[in-house]
Amino acid sequence: MLLLLGRRVPLSFVHRLTTCCPSSLSRPVLVSSVLIKLRAITRITHSTVFVSAAGQNTGTMPERRPFVRLPTDVYPVNYGLCLKPDLIDFTFEGKLEALVEVTQATNQIVMNCADIDIITASFAPQGGEEINATGFNYQNEDEKVTLSFPSALQKGSGTLKIDFVGELNDKMKGFYRSKYTASAGEIRYAAVTQFEATDARRAFPCWDEPAIKATFDIALIVPKDRVALSNMNVIDRKPYPDDENLVEVKFATTPIMSTYLVAFVIGEYDYVESQSSDGVTVRVYTPVGKAEQGKFALEVATKTLPFYKDYFNVPYPLPKIDLIAIADFAAGAMENWGLVTYRETALLIDPKNSCSSSRQWVALVVGHELAHQWFGNLVTMEWWTHLWLNEGFASWIEYLCVDHCFPEYDIWTQFVSADYTRALDLDALDSSHPIEVNVGHPSEVDEIFDAISYSKGASVIRMLHNYIGDEDFRKGMNAYLLKFQHKNASTEDLWDCLEQASGKPIAAVMGSWTKQMGFPIIVVDQEQQGDDRILKISQKKFCASGPHNGEDCPSWMVPISICTSEDPKCTKLKVLLDRPETTITLSGVNPDQWVKINPGTVGFYRIQYSSSMLESLLPGVRDLSLQPVDRLGLQNDLFSLSRAGMISTVEVLKLMEAFVNEPNYTVWSDLSCNLGVLSSLLSHTDFHEEIQEFIRDLFTPIGLELGWDSKPGEGHLDALLRGLVLGKLGKAGHKPTLEEARRRFRDHVDGKQVLPADLRSPVYLTVLKHGDSATLDTMLKLHKQADMQEEKNRIERVLGAISAPDLIQKVLNFALSEEVRPQDTVSVIGGVAGSSKQGRKAAWKFVKDNWEELYNRYQGGFLISRLIKLTVDGFAIDKMAAEVKSFFESHPAPAAERTVQQCCENILLNAAWLKRDADDIHQYLLQRKAPPV
C-alpha cells in the first residue's frame, strides 16, 4: 500500500501533500508519498510515561493490549464468496461457502468478523450431515466471532456456510461506498474495497491474518449497467433470476493468497487496454469520459511488468492486471492482487493539465504497487511485524523501476531528498521505533504504516543493495521468491537467501539496522602522513537533541565508502565499521585533495567532519565537483546537526550561500525544504522578514536564469525546478515575481492565456499569500469549476497561504465542506497550519473544536495521524507540547499515539533550537546586509 506519508517535498511536488505507500506519501511543502485502513478502535486507558534522552517527560506511550491470534484447529482452503451490494440503501448481502480443514476436533470455529451480522451458519463434514451453528458470540473489541456447534466437528475436510449482511460504510475501509458525479451531474455511488491491514473482516467473516492463505472463488450480483471487477478475470456473466436489472458475475479462482489482498469494485468506469511484452492483459479503469487520462499509467504499467519479471526472474502469475481510480480513497494506492486501486491523483494524467511532478508521482506509485505483485502478494509477510519488508522493499524498487522507464528524472537523487532524509529526521527522535515492531492487536497495525517502515525501510535496503552489489542481490531475491512463492516469510528468510547469494554476513549487518531504532553519526578526523591520509572514524547514536552520551550506547555494523577529489564518482575504499571506532589509511592521497565519506549518500547515517575536512569540501559545493547527491547530503547533515545543537545554525546559512551557482533541481528542493523549516521556526520571532530576505537573495539568481517560460530543449527537471523556485520567491514576497504571478493569474482567470500546469501551484500560492478576499473567492470558484481531481487538490493545498484571520477561518470551514473529498480535508487543514504562525494557531483550534467529527470521519486510521502531525508539528513553545499532550490524553486516538508523542518531542526540540540560536541568526542576517565599514 502506498501511504501519503509526508515525505519531504519541494513545492512542485504538491500533489503528494502539503507541508511532508499505503503504498505508497508533506514536503516545503512537506508532502505525501503513500495508506489505508482502519477501524474504530477501543480506547486505550493504560499507558506508560515516556522520557526523552534529554530527560524530558515527552508524553505517554500506550501499553500493548493483550492479543491472541486465531486458533489453528480450523483453517480455510477455499472461500466461495457471493456478495450482493445495494447501492441505494448502502447495505450488502453475502453468502460464504468455505472449504475448510479441521485439524483437531472442536465444537467451535473462531473467525474474524467486524460490523457484520451473521444470519445463519452451518458446517457439513465431507460426506456427512450438515450441522447448524447454535450460537454466534461476537468479540467486538478483538473483531472476532465464535461460531458454536452442538457437537464436535471431527478432524477432516468440510464446508462452512454462512449467510450474513453488512453495511457499505463511508469510512474508506472494508467494503465501502465511494461518491462520484455522473455525466448528467447527479450524485452516484460505487462499491469498493480497502482491506489492508485488517478490514477484509468488514466484508465477509474470514481468517483475516496474512499467513492464513486460501484460494477465492468470487461472484458479485450487481446492476447490469455497472462494471464489476475482482482480482481475477471474469469467467461468466449471466442474468440474475430474481431481478432482471441485475446480473451475476463470476470470476476465475485466485491463486492461494491472503485476505488483505482480495478486492472487488462495482461502479461506472471506462478503460484503456494494452498487453505487456510478456502477454499480460493490462487495463487502466478511469471515471467515465476520462479514458485518455489512463494512457500514461498504462504505458508505465506495460513497461514495468516485464522489468520486474526480468529483475526477479519470476513471471507475473495472473492472466491480467487492472489499475483503477477510486474517487474516495484514503491511501495513495493499494496492491490488491490483479486489481490495484488508486486515488485518482495517483493514476490519472491529463496530457494538457497535469504537471510534471504528477507524472513522476504516478510513475512511482504504479512502480510501487506492481512490485508488490511479487514482493508481498506472491510471497507475503508472516505477520505485520514484517510489514516493513513489503513496504520498504516496494518503496526502494519503485525508484529502480522509474529510473529504468524514465532515466531523465534523475530519480535516485530525488530519493535522497524525498525518503532518505525524511527517514533520518524521524528516526533521530527518542519516540521513533525500530523498523521491526512486534505487532499484536489490530489497533497497533496502523501505527507502523509510517516513514520508518517505508522510507527508512527503503533506505536500508538501498544501502544493503549497494553493500551486496546488484548481481548477488538479484540472485538472492530470485531464490527468496522461488522458495517462498504462495507462502509466507519473515525478514530472516530474506537475509538467509541474500547471505547465501553474496557470502556476506547479511543477517548480522542488517539486524543492527532493523531491530534497534535510530542510526549512528559518523565522526571523522584526518591527518596527512606523506602520501597517505589517515582517517580516524568513530560512531555513536545520533539524537535530534544532540549526540547520545549515555553509558550503553548502541552501535551498528556500518558499511562505509570513501571517495576523494581525484574521482568524486568512484569509491576508493569500502570498509565495514563493526566497532565504536577505527583508523583507516588511504594511500596515494595528496595534501590538496579532499576526502568524502559516503559518496552517493547511500549509507544510512549522518556525518560530522572535523573543521579542516569540512573547509576542504566547501569548494566542491561552489565549483560543483562534488556530485549533486553529495552536495545535498553535506548540506542536509549540517542542517540536522544545527537543529541538534551540535553546530551553530549560522554555519549552515553560510554554507547555503555557497549554493548560489547550483543547477540541480533536487539539491534546490532540499535547500528549499530546510529553509522552509527555518522560516517556520523564525515565524515565532520578530525578525521573520529577515529570513524572507535571505531566501529572496538566495533564489533570485536561479529565478532570473530560469525565467517564467520553458525554453526549447528543457526537460522534466527544468520544469520541476522552475515551479519550485518561482513558488519560493513568490511566497517570500519577491516583488517582480509577485507582479508577474498576479498578471498571469488574471490572464488565466479571464481566459486570455491559460497557465501551464507546471506554473499553476507557484502562481496560485503567490497570489493567495499576498491576496485578499477577492483572490480567495476567485480561487474557490476555480476549484468548483475544475473537472480534474489533480487541479482541485492543487488548489486545496495552497488555500492555507491566505493571510487574513477571517479568510483563514473561511478556508478551514471549506475543508470540512462537501466541496472537499474526505481524504483531502487533511491537506487543506495542513496547508493552513504550514503557511503562517496565525494559520498554525487557527488550524489547531479548528482541529480541537471539530475533533469528534474528524476522528469519526477517519476512524482512527492513518489520516488522523497525518492530520495531527501537519497541524501541531511546527509549534516552538514548550507550553504547546504540554497543551497537545493534555488534549490527546482527554481525547484518545490510539492509532496516533506515537504521532502525538513525536509531535510533542518536535515542539520541545523547536523551542530549544529557537532559544539557543535565534539571537545569533538575527545578528548574522543583519550583518550580511550591513554596508562594509
TASUL-V937508 format. One record per run of one state. SS is the DSSP state (h for helix, s for strand, l for the rest). FROM is the first residue (numbers start at 1). TO is the last residue. Records with the same first field share a line. If there is no record, write none. Layout:
SS = FROM-TO, FROM-TO
This chain:
l = 1-1, 3-7, 10-10, 14-22, 24-28, 31-46, 52-56, 63-73, 87-90, 103-105, 113-115, 126-129, 143-143, 154-155, 168-168, 170-173, 182-186, 195-199, 203-205, 207-213, 224-226, 231-233, 240-245, 252-256, 258-258, 262-263, 268-269, 276-280, 287-290, 313-319, 327-332, 335-338, 347-355, 373-374, 376-378, 382-383, 406-406, 410-410, 428-441, 449-450, 469-469, 485-486, 490-490, 503-505, 515-519, 530-531, 544-545, 548-557, 565-572, 578-580, 588-594, 598-605, 610-610, 623-627, 644-648, 662-664, 683-687, 707-715, 732-734, 751-756, 770-772, 786-788, 802-804, 816-821, 834-836, 850-850, 859-861, 873-877, 891-893, 928-933
s = 2-2, 8-9, 23-23, 29-30, 47-51, 57-62, 74-86, 91-102, 106-112, 116-125, 130-139, 144-153, 156-167, 169-169, 174-181, 187-194, 206-206, 214-223, 227-230, 234-239, 246-251, 257-257, 264-267, 270-275, 281-286, 320-326, 333-334, 339-343, 375-375, 379-381, 487-489, 520-529, 532-543, 546-547, 558-564, 573-577, 581-587, 595-597, 606-609
h = 11-13, 140-142, 200-202, 259-261, 291-312, 344-346, 356-372, 384-405, 407-409, 411-427, 442-448, 451-468, 470-484, 491-502, 506-514, 611-622, 628-643, 649-661, 665-682, 688-706, 716-731, 735-750, 757-769, 773-785, 789-801, 805-815, 822-833, 837-849, 851-858, 862-872, 878-890, 894-927
